[in-house]
Amino acid sequence: MENTQEYSIHPLALLSPDRTPEEQAVLVESISELDQLVPITRWGNQIVDGRHRLHACNELGL
C-alpha cells in the first residue's frame, strides 16, 4: 500500500538533504528492527518532517 500519493511534501521538508540509497537502506533496516520511533509530522496533507521515514515505512508496508 503506497501512502505517499496521499501526501505531498511541504517545501520545508525539502530542506533536509536527500539520502543516499545506502543511508535509506540503513533507515529501512532500523525501522524494521526497532519500529518507527520518531513520528512523521504533517500539516494538513503535507509532510513537514519525516519524508524519508514515510518512504521507509511504505517500503516495509507499514
PDBQT receptor file of N, H, CA, C and O in Angstrom, charges set to zero:
ATOM      1  N   MET A   1       0.845  -1.179   0.000  1.00  0.00    +0.000 N 
ATOM      2  CA  MET A   1       0.000   0.000   0.000  1.00  0.00    +0.000 C 
ATOM      3  C   MET A   1       0.889   1.239   0.000  1.00  0.00    +0.000 C 
ATOM      4  O   MET A   1       1.666   1.442   0.933  1.00  0.00    +0.000 OA
ATOM      5  N   GLU A   2       0.785   2.045  -1.004  1.00  0.00    +0.000 N 
ATOM      6  H   GLU A   2       0.153   1.881  -1.762  1.00  0.00    +0.000 HD
ATOM      7  CA  GLU A   2       1.632   3.214  -1.173  1.00  0.00    +0.000 C 
ATOM      8  C   GLU A   2       0.907   4.442  -0.633  1.00  0.00    +0.000 C 
ATOM      9  O   GLU A   2      -0.079   4.883  -1.224  1.00  0.00    +0.000 OA
ATOM     10  N   ASN A   3       1.381   5.003   0.482  1.00  0.00    +0.000 N 
ATOM     11  H   ASN A   3       2.182   4.645   0.962  1.00  0.00    +0.000 HD
ATOM     12  CA  ASN A   3       0.734   6.149   1.101  1.00  0.00    +0.000 C 
ATOM     13  C   ASN A   3       1.278   7.478   0.610  1.00  0.00    +0.000 C 
ATOM     14  O   ASN A   3       0.665   8.510   0.880  1.00  0.00    +0.000 OA
ATOM     15  N   THR A   4       2.387   7.502  -0.090  1.00  0.00    +0.000 N 
ATOM     16  H   THR A   4       2.886   6.664  -0.310  1.00  0.00    +0.000 HD
ATOM     17  CA  THR A   4       2.993   8.763  -0.488  1.00  0.00    +0.000 C 
ATOM     18  C   THR A   4       2.100   9.542  -1.436  1.00  0.00    +0.000 C 
ATOM     19  O   THR A   4       2.245  10.761  -1.531  1.00  0.00    +0.000 OA
ATOM     20  N   GLN A   5       1.183   8.894  -2.143  1.00  0.00    +0.000 N 
ATOM     21  H   GLN A   5       1.066   7.904  -2.067  1.00  0.00    +0.000 HD
ATOM     22  CA  GLN A   5       0.290   9.601  -3.046  1.00  0.00    +0.000 C 
ATOM     23  C   GLN A   5      -0.750  10.404  -2.286  1.00  0.00    +0.000 C 
ATOM     24  O   GLN A   5      -1.330  11.337  -2.842  1.00  0.00    +0.000 OA
ATOM     25  N   GLU A   6      -0.996  10.071  -1.051  1.00  0.00    +0.000 N 
ATOM     26  H   GLU A   6      -0.525   9.313  -0.599  1.00  0.00    +0.000 HD
ATOM     27  CA  GLU A   6      -1.979  10.787  -0.247  1.00  0.00    +0.000 C 
ATOM     28  C   GLU A   6      -1.404  12.091   0.308  1.00  0.00    +0.000 C 
ATOM     29  O   GLU A   6      -2.161  12.993   0.668  1.00  0.00    +0.000 OA
ATOM     30  N   TYR A   7      -0.106  12.199   0.379  1.00  0.00    +0.000 N 
ATOM     31  H   TYR A   7       0.508  11.467   0.086  1.00  0.00    +0.000 HD
ATOM     32  CA  TYR A   7       0.543  13.350   0.984  1.00  0.00    +0.000 C 
ATOM     33  C   TYR A   7       1.528  13.975   0.010  1.00  0.00    +0.000 C 
ATOM     34  O   TYR A   7       2.265  13.281  -0.690  1.00  0.00    +0.000 OA
ATOM     35  N   SER A   8       1.525  15.292  -0.018  1.00  0.00    +0.000 N 
ATOM     36  H   SER A   8       0.926  15.856   0.551  1.00  0.00    +0.000 HD
ATOM     37  CA  SER A   8       2.566  15.975  -0.774  1.00  0.00    +0.000 C 
ATOM     38  C   SER A   8       3.663  16.360   0.216  1.00  0.00    +0.000 C 
ATOM     39  O   SER A   8       3.454  16.357   1.429  1.00  0.00    +0.000 OA
ATOM     40  N   ILE A   9       4.805  16.682  -0.309  1.00  0.00    +0.000 N 
ATOM     41  H   ILE A   9       4.975  16.685  -1.295  1.00  0.00    +0.000 HD
ATOM     42  CA  ILE A   9       5.941  17.064   0.530  1.00  0.00    +0.000 C 
ATOM     43  C   ILE A   9       5.957  18.582   0.647  1.00  0.00    +0.000 C 
ATOM     44  O   ILE A   9       6.016  19.291  -0.357  1.00  0.00    +0.000 OA
ATOM     45  N   HIS A  10       5.903  19.068   1.868  1.00  0.00    +0.000 N 
ATOM     46  H   HIS A  10       5.854  18.492   2.684  1.00  0.00    +0.000 HD
ATOM     47  CA  HIS A  10       5.946  20.506   2.126  1.00  0.00    +0.000 C 
ATOM     48  C   HIS A  10       7.343  21.026   1.760  1.00  0.00    +0.000 C 
ATOM     49  O   HIS A  10       8.328  20.314   1.957  1.00  0.00    +0.000 OA
ATOM     50  N   PRO A  11       7.444  22.238   1.238  1.00  0.00    +0.000 N 
ATOM     51  CA  PRO A  11       8.760  22.783   0.883  1.00  0.00    +0.000 C 
ATOM     52  C   PRO A  11       9.767  22.766   2.035  1.00  0.00    +0.000 C 
ATOM     53  O   PRO A  11      10.965  22.609   1.799  1.00  0.00    +0.000 OA
ATOM     54  N   LEU A  12       9.303  22.924   3.269  1.00  0.00    +0.000 N 
ATOM     55  H   LEU A  12       8.330  23.052   3.460  1.00  0.00    +0.000 HD
ATOM     56  CA  LEU A  12      10.232  22.864   4.407  1.00  0.00    +0.000 C 
ATOM     57  C   LEU A  12      10.895  21.503   4.526  1.00  0.00    +0.000 C 
ATOM     58  O   LEU A  12      12.052  21.409   4.935  1.00  0.00    +0.000 OA
ATOM     59  N   ALA A  13      10.178  20.455   4.175  1.00  0.00    +0.000 N 
ATOM     60  H   ALA A  13       9.238  20.531   3.843  1.00  0.00    +0.000 HD
ATOM     61  CA  ALA A  13      10.748  19.106   4.267  1.00  0.00    +0.000 C 
ATOM     62  C   ALA A  13      11.872  18.910   3.271  1.00  0.00    +0.000 C 
ATOM     63  O   ALA A  13      12.737  18.055   3.461  1.00  0.00    +0.000 OA
ATOM     64  N   LEU A  14      11.860  19.693   2.219  1.00  0.00    +0.000 N 
ATOM     65  H   LEU A  14      11.157  20.388   2.064  1.00  0.00    +0.000 HD
ATOM     66  CA  LEU A  14      12.897  19.567   1.194  1.00  0.00    +0.000 C 
ATOM     67  C   LEU A  14      14.212  20.227   1.605  1.00  0.00    +0.000 C 
ATOM     68  O   LEU A  14      15.210  20.132   0.891  1.00  0.00    +0.000 OA
ATOM     69  N   LEU A  15      14.208  20.897   2.758  1.00  0.00    +0.000 N 
ATOM     70  H   LEU A  15      13.398  20.975   3.338  1.00  0.00    +0.000 HD
ATOM     71  CA  LEU A  15      15.447  21.493   3.253  1.00  0.00    +0.000 C 
ATOM     72  C   LEU A  15      16.430  20.432   3.737  1.00  0.00    +0.000 C 
ATOM     73  O   LEU A  15      17.640  20.655   3.724  1.00  0.00    +0.000 OA
ATOM     74  N   SER A  16      15.917  19.284   4.163  1.00  0.00    +0.000 N 
ATOM     75  H   SER A  16      14.934  19.103   4.174  1.00  0.00    +0.000 HD
ATOM     76  CA  SER A  16      16.815  18.200   4.557  1.00  0.00    +0.000 C 
ATOM     77  C   SER A  16      17.320  17.520   3.284  1.00  0.00    +0.000 C 
ATOM     78  O   SER A  16      16.557  17.308   2.342  1.00  0.00    +0.000 OA
ATOM     79  N   PRO A  17      18.596  17.184   3.263  1.00  0.00    +0.000 N 
ATOM     80  CA  PRO A  17      19.157  16.606   2.043  1.00  0.00    +0.000 C 
ATOM     81  C   PRO A  17      18.594  15.220   1.757  1.00  0.00    +0.000 C 
ATOM     82  O   PRO A  17      18.157  14.510   2.663  1.00  0.00    +0.000 OA
ATOM     83  N   ASP A  18      18.613  14.852   0.490  1.00  0.00    +0.000 N 
ATOM     84  H   ASP A  18      18.968  15.428  -0.246  1.00  0.00    +0.000 HD
ATOM     85  CA  ASP A  18      18.208  13.502   0.109  1.00  0.00    +0.000 C 
ATOM     86  C   ASP A  18      19.189  12.504   0.706  1.00  0.00    +0.000 C 
ATOM     87  O   ASP A  18      20.360  12.813   0.922  1.00  0.00    +0.000 OA
ATOM     88  N   ARG A  19      18.695  11.319   0.963  1.00  0.00    +0.000 N 
ATOM     89  H   ARG A  19      17.743  11.068   0.788  1.00  0.00    +0.000 HD
ATOM     90  CA  ARG A  19      19.554  10.248   1.482  1.00  0.00    +0.000 C 
ATOM     91  C   ARG A  19      20.109   9.454   0.315  1.00  0.00    +0.000 C 
ATOM     92  O   ARG A  19      19.480   9.333  -0.736  1.00  0.00    +0.000 OA
ATOM     93  N   THR A  20      21.284   8.927   0.520  1.00  0.00    +0.000 N 
ATOM     94  H   THR A  20      21.795   9.026   1.374  1.00  0.00    +0.000 HD
ATOM     95  CA  THR A  20      21.835   8.015  -0.474  1.00  0.00    +0.000 C 
ATOM     96  C   THR A  20      21.067   6.700  -0.363  1.00  0.00    +0.000 C 
ATOM     97  O   THR A  20      20.429   6.450   0.660  1.00  0.00    +0.000 OA
ATOM     98  N   PRO A  21      21.114   5.868  -1.381  1.00  0.00    +0.000 N 
ATOM     99  CA  PRO A  21      20.453   4.558  -1.267  1.00  0.00    +0.000 C 
ATOM    100  C   PRO A  21      20.957   3.755  -0.062  1.00  0.00    +0.000 C 
ATOM    101  O   PRO A  21      20.188   3.025   0.565  1.00  0.00    +0.000 OA
ATOM    102  N   GLU A  22      22.226   3.889   0.255  1.00  0.00    +0.000 N 
ATOM    103  H   GLU A  22      22.850   4.482  -0.254  1.00  0.00    +0.000 HD
ATOM    104  CA  GLU A  22      22.782   3.163   1.403  1.00  0.00    +0.000 C 
ATOM    105  C   GLU A  22      22.199   3.695   2.709  1.00  0.00    +0.000 C 
ATOM    106  O   GLU A  22      21.850   2.916   3.596  1.00  0.00    +0.000 OA
ATOM    107  N   GLU A  23      22.093   5.018   2.830  1.00  0.00    +0.000 N 
ATOM    108  H   GLU A  23      22.378   5.651   2.110  1.00  0.00    +0.000 HD
ATOM    109  CA  GLU A  23      21.523   5.617   4.037  1.00  0.00    +0.000 C 
ATOM    110  C   GLU A  23      20.053   5.243   4.192  1.00  0.00    +0.000 C 
ATOM    111  O   GLU A  23      19.588   4.976   5.300  1.00  0.00    +0.000 OA
ATOM    112  N   GLN A  24      19.330   5.226   3.087  1.00  0.00    +0.000 N 
ATOM    113  H   GLN A  24      19.708   5.444   2.187  1.00  0.00    +0.000 HD
ATOM    114  CA  GLN A  24      17.913   4.844   3.149  1.00  0.00    +0.000 C 
ATOM    115  C   GLN A  24      17.774   3.381   3.545  1.00  0.00    +0.000 C 
ATOM    116  O   GLN A  24      16.859   3.029   4.288  1.00  0.00    +0.000 OA
ATOM    117  N   ALA A  25      18.668   2.527   3.062  1.00  0.00    +0.000 N 
ATOM    118  H   ALA A  25      19.412   2.813   2.458  1.00  0.00    +0.000 HD
ATOM    119  CA  ALA A  25      18.630   1.106   3.423  1.00  0.00    +0.000 C 
ATOM    120  C   ALA A  25      18.868   0.922   4.922  1.00  0.00    +0.000 C 
ATOM    121  O   ALA A  25      18.250   0.061   5.548  1.00  0.00    +0.000 OA
ATOM    122  N   VAL A  26      19.755   1.723   5.494  1.00  0.00    +0.000 N 
ATOM    123  H   VAL A  26      20.257   2.423   4.985  1.00  0.00    +0.000 HD
ATOM    124  CA  VAL A  26      20.002   1.658   6.939  1.00  0.00    +0.000 C 
ATOM    125  C   VAL A  26      18.751   2.093   7.702  1.00  0.00    +0.000 C 
ATOM    126  O   VAL A  26      18.395   1.481   8.709  1.00  0.00    +0.000 OA
ATOM    127  N   LEU A  27      18.089   3.135   7.232  1.00  0.00    +0.000 N 
ATOM    128  H   LEU A  27      18.378   3.632   6.413  1.00  0.00    +0.000 HD
ATOM    129  CA  LEU A  27      16.853   3.585   7.879  1.00  0.00    +0.000 C 
ATOM    130  C   LEU A  27      15.769   2.517   7.801  1.00  0.00    +0.000 C 
ATOM    131  O   LEU A  27      15.078   2.259   8.786  1.00  0.00    +0.000 OA
ATOM    132  N   VAL A  28      15.619   1.901   6.642  1.00  0.00    +0.000 N 
ATOM    133  H   VAL A  28      16.181   2.111   5.842  1.00  0.00    +0.000 HD
ATOM    134  CA  VAL A  28      14.622   0.837   6.476  1.00  0.00    +0.000 C 
ATOM    135  C   VAL A  28      14.923  -0.309   7.433  1.00  0.00    +0.000 C 
ATOM    136  O   VAL A  28      14.018  -0.835   8.080  1.00  0.00    +0.000 OA
ATOM    137  N   GLU A  29      16.178  -0.690   7.521  1.00  0.00    +0.000 N 
ATOM    138  H   GLU A  29      16.913  -0.262   6.996  1.00  0.00    +0.000 HD
ATOM    139  CA  GLU A  29      16.567  -1.785   8.439  1.00  0.00    +0.000 C 
ATOM    140  C   GLU A  29      16.287  -1.405   9.889  1.00  0.00    +0.000 C 
ATOM    141  O   GLU A  29      15.792  -2.225  10.663  1.00  0.00    +0.000 OA
ATOM    142  N   SER A  30      16.600  -0.173  10.257  1.00  0.00    +0.000 N 
ATOM    143  H   SER A  30      17.003   0.493   9.629  1.00  0.00    +0.000 HD
ATOM    144  CA  SER A  30      16.371   0.286  11.622  1.00  0.00    +0.000 C 
ATOM    145  C   SER A  30      14.877   0.266  11.965  1.00  0.00    +0.000 C 
ATOM    146  O   SER A  30      14.492  -0.211  13.032  1.00  0.00    +0.000 OA
ATOM    147  N   ILE A  31      14.049   0.776  11.073  1.00  0.00    +0.000 N 
ATOM    148  H   ILE A  31      14.362   1.164  10.206  1.00  0.00    +0.000 HD
ATOM    149  CA  ILE A  31      12.607   0.781  11.327  1.00  0.00    +0.000 C 
ATOM    150  C   ILE A  31      12.071  -0.640  11.359  1.00  0.00    +0.000 C 
ATOM    151  O   ILE A  31      11.159  -0.942  12.129  1.00  0.00    +0.000 OA
ATOM    152  N   SER A  32      12.622  -1.506  10.539  1.00  0.00    +0.000 N 
ATOM    153  H   SER A  32      13.363  -1.261   9.913  1.00  0.00    +0.000 HD
ATOM    154  CA  SER A  32      12.200  -2.903  10.529  1.00  0.00    +0.000 C 
ATOM    155  C   SER A  32      12.505  -3.577  11.866  1.00  0.00    +0.000 C 
ATOM    156  O   SER A  32      11.702  -4.361  12.371  1.00  0.00    +0.000 OA
ATOM    157  N   GLU A  33      13.655  -3.269  12.425  1.00  0.00    +0.000 N 
ATOM    158  H   GLU A  33      14.308  -2.632  12.015  1.00  0.00    +0.000 HD
ATOM    159  CA  GLU A  33      14.073  -3.909  13.677  1.00  0.00    +0.000 C 
ATOM    160  C   GLU A  33      13.482  -3.244  14.921  1.00  0.00    +0.000 C 
ATOM    161  O   GLU A  33      13.082  -3.927  15.864  1.00  0.00    +0.000 OA
ATOM    162  N   LEU A  34      13.429  -1.913  14.918  1.00  0.00    +0.000 N 
ATOM    163  H   LEU A  34      13.754  -1.358  14.151  1.00  0.00    +0.000 HD
ATOM    164  CA  LEU A  34      13.068  -1.182  16.132  1.00  0.00    +0.000 C 
ATOM    165  C   LEU A  34      11.693  -0.529  16.075  1.00  0.00    +0.000 C 
ATOM    166  O   LEU A  34      11.214  -0.020  17.088  1.00  0.00    +0.000 OA
ATOM    167  N   ASP A  35      11.054  -0.533  14.918  1.00  0.00    +0.000 N 
ATOM    168  H   ASP A  35      11.443  -0.946  14.095  1.00  0.00    +0.000 HD
ATOM    169  CA  ASP A  35       9.799   0.166  14.657  1.00  0.00    +0.000 C 
ATOM    170  C   ASP A  35      10.107   1.642  14.416  1.00  0.00    +0.000 C 
ATOM    171  O   ASP A  35      11.247   2.076  14.583  1.00  0.00    +0.000 OA
ATOM    172  N   GLN A  36       9.119   2.394  14.032  1.00  0.00    +0.000 N 
ATOM    173  H   GLN A  36       8.193   2.041  13.895  1.00  0.00    +0.000 HD
ATOM    174  CA  GLN A  36       9.300   3.818  13.782  1.00  0.00    +0.000 C 
ATOM    175  C   GLN A  36       9.262   4.535  15.119  1.00  0.00    +0.000 C 
ATOM    176  O   GLN A  36       8.221   4.559  15.776  1.00  0.00    +0.000 OA
ATOM    177  N   LEU A  37      10.372   5.115  15.533  1.00  0.00    +0.000 N 
ATOM    178  H   LEU A  37      11.218   5.096  14.999  1.00  0.00    +0.000 HD
ATOM    179  CA  LEU A  37      10.470   5.744  16.849  1.00  0.00    +0.000 C 
ATOM    180  C   LEU A  37      10.166   7.233  16.815  1.00  0.00    +0.000 C 
ATOM    181  O   LEU A  37       9.693   7.789  17.806  1.00  0.00    +0.000 OA
ATOM    182  N   VAL A  38      10.431   7.888  15.687  1.00  0.00    +0.000 N 
ATOM    183  H   VAL A  38      10.815   7.437  14.882  1.00  0.00    +0.000 HD
ATOM    184  CA  VAL A  38      10.213   9.328  15.555  1.00  0.00    +0.000 C 
ATOM    185  C   VAL A  38       8.991   9.530  14.659  1.00  0.00    +0.000 C 
ATOM    186  O   VAL A  38       8.956   9.018  13.540  1.00  0.00    +0.000 OA
ATOM    187  N   PRO A  39       7.999  10.265  15.135  1.00  0.00    +0.000 N 
ATOM    188  CA  PRO A  39       6.782  10.432  14.331  1.00  0.00    +0.000 C 
ATOM    189  C   PRO A  39       7.031  11.259  13.067  1.00  0.00    +0.000 C 
ATOM    190  O   PRO A  39       7.980  12.039  12.988  1.00  0.00    +0.000 OA
ATOM    191  N   ILE A  40       6.162  11.066  12.095  1.00  0.00    +0.000 N 
ATOM    192  H   ILE A  40       5.391  10.433  12.158  1.00  0.00    +0.000 HD
ATOM    193  CA  ILE A  40       6.153  11.863  10.881  1.00  0.00    +0.000 C 
ATOM    194  C   ILE A  40       5.229  13.048  11.145  1.00  0.00    +0.000 C 
ATOM    195  O   ILE A  40       4.089  12.872  11.576  1.00  0.00    +0.000 OA
ATOM    196  N   THR A  41       5.722  14.248  10.886  1.00  0.00    +0.000 N 
ATOM    197  H   THR A  41       6.648  14.391  10.536  1.00  0.00    +0.000 HD
ATOM    198  CA  THR A  41       4.952  15.458  11.155  1.00  0.00    +0.000 C 
ATOM    199  C   THR A  41       4.254  15.918   9.882  1.00  0.00    +0.000 C 
ATOM    200  O   THR A  41       4.882  16.118   8.842  1.00  0.00    +0.000 OA
ATOM    201  N   ARG A  42       2.939  16.079   9.993  1.00  0.00    +0.000 N 
ATOM    202  H   ARG A  42       2.429  15.916  10.838  1.00  0.00    +0.000 HD
ATOM    203  CA  ARG A  42       2.143  16.543   8.858  1.00  0.00    +0.000 C 
ATOM    204  C   ARG A  42       1.525  17.887   9.178  1.00  0.00    +0.000 C 
ATOM    205  O   ARG A  42       1.322  18.229  10.343  1.00  0.00    +0.000 OA
ATOM    206  N   TRP A  43       1.231  18.634   8.154  1.00  0.00    +0.000 N 
ATOM    207  H   TRP A  43       1.396  18.356   7.207  1.00  0.00    +0.000 HD
ATOM    208  CA  TRP A  43       0.434  19.836   8.245  1.00  0.00    +0.000 C 
ATOM    209  C   TRP A  43      -0.594  19.712   7.146  1.00  0.00    +0.000 C 
ATOM    210  O   TRP A  43      -0.283  19.892   5.969  1.00  0.00    +0.000 OA
ATOM    211  N   GLY A  44      -1.818  19.407   7.529  1.00  0.00    +0.000 N 
ATOM    212  H   GLY A  44      -2.070  19.261   8.486  1.00  0.00    +0.000 HD
ATOM    213  CA  GLY A  44      -2.837  19.087   6.539  1.00  0.00    +0.000 C 
ATOM    214  C   GLY A  44      -2.441  17.813   5.817  1.00  0.00    +0.000 C 
ATOM    215  O   GLY A  44      -2.179  16.794   6.456  1.00  0.00    +0.000 OA
ATOM    216  N   ASN A  45      -2.395  17.859   4.518  1.00  0.00    +0.000 N 
ATOM    217  H   ASN A  45      -2.608  18.687   3.999  1.00  0.00    +0.000 HD
ATOM    218  CA  ASN A  45      -1.995  16.699   3.716  1.00  0.00    +0.000 C 
ATOM    219  C   ASN A  45      -0.562  16.809   3.221  1.00  0.00    +0.000 C 
ATOM    220  O   ASN A  45      -0.193  16.208   2.212  1.00  0.00    +0.000 OA
ATOM    221  N   GLN A  46       0.243  17.586   3.944  1.00  0.00    +0.000 N 
ATOM    222  H   GLN A  46      -0.056  18.074   4.764  1.00  0.00    +0.000 HD
ATOM    223  CA  GLN A  46       1.641  17.742   3.559  1.00  0.00    +0.000 C 
ATOM    224  C   GLN A  46       2.563  17.195   4.647  1.00  0.00    +0.000 C 
ATOM    225  O   GLN A  46       2.307  17.363   5.840  1.00  0.00    +0.000 OA
ATOM    226  N   ILE A  47       3.627  16.546   4.218  1.00  0.00    +0.000 N 
ATOM    227  H   ILE A  47       3.834  16.410   3.249  1.00  0.00    +0.000 HD
ATOM    228  CA  ILE A  47       4.654  16.066   5.140  1.00  0.00    +0.000 C 
ATOM    229  C   ILE A  47       5.624  17.212   5.385  1.00  0.00    +0.000 C 
ATOM    230  O   ILE A  47       6.255  17.713   4.454  1.00  0.00    +0.000 OA
ATOM    231  N   VAL A  48       5.739  17.625   6.647  1.00  0.00    +0.000 N 
ATOM    232  H   VAL A  48       5.227  17.218   7.403  1.00  0.00    +0.000 HD
ATOM    233  CA  VAL A  48       6.649  18.702   7.014  1.00  0.00    +0.000 C 
ATOM    234  C   VAL A  48       7.985  18.120   7.470  1.00  0.00    +0.000 C 
ATOM    235  O   VAL A  48       9.042  18.690   7.198  1.00  0.00    +0.000 OA
ATOM    236  N   ASP A  49       7.935  17.000   8.154  1.00  0.00    +0.000 N 
ATOM    237  H   ASP A  49       7.076  16.537   8.375  1.00  0.00    +0.000 HD
ATOM    238  CA  ASP A  49       9.154  16.345   8.635  1.00  0.00    +0.000 C 
ATOM    239  C   ASP A  49       8.919  14.842   8.606  1.00  0.00    +0.000 C 
ATOM    240  O   ASP A  49       7.901  14.357   9.100  1.00  0.00    +0.000 OA
ATOM    241  N   GLY A  50       9.855  14.112   8.030  1.00  0.00    +0.000 N 
ATOM    242  H   GLY A  50      10.682  14.506   7.628  1.00  0.00    +0.000 HD
ATOM    243  CA  GLY A  50       9.759  12.658   8.041  1.00  0.00    +0.000 C 
ATOM    244  C   GLY A  50       9.550  12.029   6.676  1.00  0.00    +0.000 C 
ATOM    245  O   GLY A  50       9.081  10.895   6.585  1.00  0.00    +0.000 OA
ATOM    246  N   ARG A  51       9.891  12.747   5.609  1.00  0.00    +0.000 N 
ATOM    247  H   ARG A  51      10.273  13.669   5.682  1.00  0.00    +0.000 HD
ATOM    248  CA  ARG A  51       9.667  12.177   4.280  1.00  0.00    +0.000 C 
ATOM    249  C   ARG A  51      10.472  10.904   4.057  1.00  0.00    +0.000 C 
ATOM    250  O   ARG A  51      10.013   9.992   3.369  1.00  0.00    +0.000 OA
ATOM    251  N   HIS A  52      11.672  10.834   4.635  1.00  0.00    +0.000 N 
ATOM    252  H   HIS A  52      12.045  11.574   5.194  1.00  0.00    +0.000 HD
ATOM    253  CA  HIS A  52      12.477   9.625   4.498  1.00  0.00    +0.000 C 
ATOM    254  C   HIS A  52      11.877   8.475   5.313  1.00  0.00    +0.000 C 
ATOM    255  O   HIS A  52      11.878   7.326   4.870  1.00  0.00    +0.000 OA
ATOM    256  N   ARG A  53      11.369   8.791   6.499  1.00  0.00    +0.000 N 
ATOM    257  H   ARG A  53      11.369   9.724   6.859  1.00  0.00    +0.000 HD
ATOM    258  CA  ARG A  53      10.702   7.772   7.323  1.00  0.00    +0.000 C 
ATOM    259  C   ARG A  53       9.439   7.277   6.633  1.00  0.00    +0.000 C 
ATOM    260  O   ARG A  53       9.141   6.083   6.672  1.00  0.00    +0.000 OA
ATOM    261  N   LEU A  54       8.696   8.175   6.003  1.00  0.00    +0.000 N 
ATOM    262  H   LEU A  54       8.938   9.145   5.971  1.00  0.00    +0.000 HD
ATOM    263  CA  LEU A  54       7.497   7.772   5.288  1.00  0.00    +0.000 C 
ATOM    264  C   LEU A  54       7.831   6.794   4.166  1.00  0.00    +0.000 C 
ATOM    265  O   LEU A  54       7.159   5.776   4.003  1.00  0.00    +0.000 OA
ATOM    266  N   HIS A  55       8.857   7.103   3.406  1.00  0.00    +0.000 N 
ATOM    267  H   HIS A  55       9.403   7.930   3.538  1.00  0.00    +0.000 HD
ATOM    268  CA  HIS A  55       9.261   6.209   2.314  1.00  0.00    +0.000 C 
ATOM    269  C   HIS A  55       9.736   4.857   2.863  1.00  0.00    +0.000 C 
ATOM    270  O   HIS A  55       9.444   3.810   2.283  1.00  0.00    +0.000 OA
ATOM    271  N   ALA A  56      10.462   4.886   3.972  1.00  0.00    +0.000 N 
ATOM    272  H   ALA A  56      10.699   5.736   4.443  1.00  0.00    +0.000 HD
ATOM    273  CA  ALA A  56      10.922   3.642   4.592  1.00  0.00    +0.000 C 
ATOM    274  C   ALA A  56       9.731   2.813   5.075  1.00  0.00    +0.000 C 
ATOM    275  O   ALA A  56       9.693   1.602   4.861  1.00  0.00    +0.000 OA
ATOM    276  N   CYS A  57       8.773   3.450   5.715  1.00  0.00    +0.000 N 
ATOM    277  H   CYS A  57       8.803   4.434   5.888  1.00  0.00    +0.000 HD
ATOM    278  CA  CYS A  57       7.587   2.730   6.201  1.00  0.00    +0.000 C 
ATOM    279  C   CYS A  57       6.798   2.163   5.031  1.00  0.00    +0.000 C 
ATOM    280  O   CYS A  57       6.319   1.031   5.097  1.00  0.00    +0.000 OA
ATOM    281  N   ASN A  58       6.658   2.937   3.963  1.00  0.00    +0.000 N 
ATOM    282  H   ASN A  58       7.048   3.856   3.909  1.00  0.00    +0.000 HD
ATOM    283  CA  ASN A  58       5.960   2.433   2.777  1.00  0.00    +0.000 C 
ATOM    284  C   ASN A  58       6.686   1.227   2.187  1.00  0.00    +0.000 C 
ATOM    285  O   ASN A  58       6.057   0.260   1.757  1.00  0.00    +0.000 OA
ATOM    286  N   GLU A  59       8.007   1.296   2.173  1.00  0.00    +0.000 N 
ATOM    287  H   GLU A  59       8.518   2.082   2.522  1.00  0.00    +0.000 HD
ATOM    288  CA  GLU A  59       8.787   0.171   1.645  1.00  0.00    +0.000 C 
ATOM    289  C   GLU A  59       8.565  -1.088   2.469  1.00  0.00    +0.000 C 
ATOM    290  O   GLU A  59       8.580  -2.198   1.936  1.00  0.00    +0.000 OA
ATOM    291  N   LEU A  60       8.357  -0.910   3.780  1.00  0.00    +0.000 N 
ATOM    292  H   LEU A  60       8.345  -0.009   4.212  1.00  0.00    +0.000 HD
ATOM    293  CA  LEU A  60       8.121  -2.038   4.677  1.00  0.00    +0.000 C 
ATOM    294  C   LEU A  60       6.656  -2.437   4.751  1.00  0.00    +0.000 C 
ATOM    295  O   LEU A  60       6.316  -3.425   5.402  1.00  0.00    +0.000 OA
ATOM    296  N   GLY A  61       5.787  -1.684   4.094  1.00  0.00    +0.000 N 
ATOM    297  H   GLY A  61       6.063  -0.881   3.565  1.00  0.00    +0.000 HD
ATOM    298  CA  GLY A  61       4.365  -1.994   4.109  1.00  0.00    +0.000 C 
ATOM    299  C   GLY A  61       3.681  -1.585   5.388  1.00  0.00    +0.000 C 
ATOM    300  O   GLY A  61       2.644  -2.143   5.747  1.00  0.00    +0.000 OA
ATOM    301  N   LEU A  62       4.249  -0.614   6.083  1.00  0.00    +0.000 N 
ATOM    302  H   LEU A  62       5.091  -0.160   5.792  1.00  0.00    +0.000 HD
ATOM    303  CA  LEU A  62       3.654  -0.137   7.347  1.00  0.00    +0.000 C 
ATOM    304  C   LEU A  62       2.724   1.029   7.090  1.00  0.00    +0.000 C 
ATOM    305  O   LEU A  62       2.131   1.564   8.026  1.00  0.00    +0.000 OA
TER     306      LEU A  62
